[in-house]
């Protein structure tokens, strides 16, 4: 790990060294990606499973099966469905906890492991290796197809109501939210947490959110950090302008001074006020657009 990054982590996660190491060791068993170690012990949100059913499930796809994490209330249903799309770190503990938070509110939350065919990003020790060896090899078309398969699985299970379908995602997943909103006419609403809007086009990623602003089937709420160097403010403004030109009801909130990953409670980028405000806005957005 870069020494400067480690110093930042230590300064923002000031637990005594022995206690911090013990905490991290426990979380590793729970599935936090190696590339984000050590996590910030003081800010990690851990949601229990009381009143829930949670499990790893297997989702049939066009070419086999992929694993997914599912959480939902332990009685009632069918429940509105929210697809939870991972960061580049895969379906690790943070994504699972987001699913449990949504399940506590009455949703069937489903997070498919979208990189399953290309490799396990949780095992790499740094972000450049994850991007090179895993993410760059994952076709958008495969991801969108797998998300469709996840919706079909939720409906077939009898516990998911596909007529009340939403999607949310973080970082890599935020970008996918925009693309899925232009892919599935069944979708009611999406919430994208700091997903890149403009980027280089590649064979696996031939289009980006800016290219589909006029093709959205469902309204998207974008939640972005005003101090995110990887997603410059001018690209956010480009997207706003494109959405306005298309007459889309989608909206973008730009949190002044907030970094990338401000919702990621296990990382030093976490900002409680912006994270909680974004969460409230997300829930209101889903309710407003029929995902409730």
URSUL-V950386 format. One record per helix or strand. SS is the DSSP state (~ for helix, > for strand). FROM is the first residue (numbers start at 1). TO is the last residue. If there is no record, write none. Layout:
ss->SS from->FROM to->TO
ss->SS from->FROM to->TO
This chain:
ss->~ from->3 to->12
ss->~ from->17 to->30
ss->~ from->34 to->36
ss->> from->52 to->61
ss->> from->64 to->73
ss->> from->79 to->85
ss->> from->87 to->87
ss->> from->90 to->90
ss->~ from->93 to->104
ss->> from->108 to->112
ss->~ from->121 to->123
ss->~ from->127 to->133
ss->~ from->135 to->137
ss->~ from->140 to->157
ss->> from->160 to->170
ss->~ from->172 to->181
ss->> from->189 to->193
ss->~ from->209 to->212
ss->> from->219 to->225
ss->~ from->233 to->246
ss->> from->251 to->255
ss->~ from->272 to->288
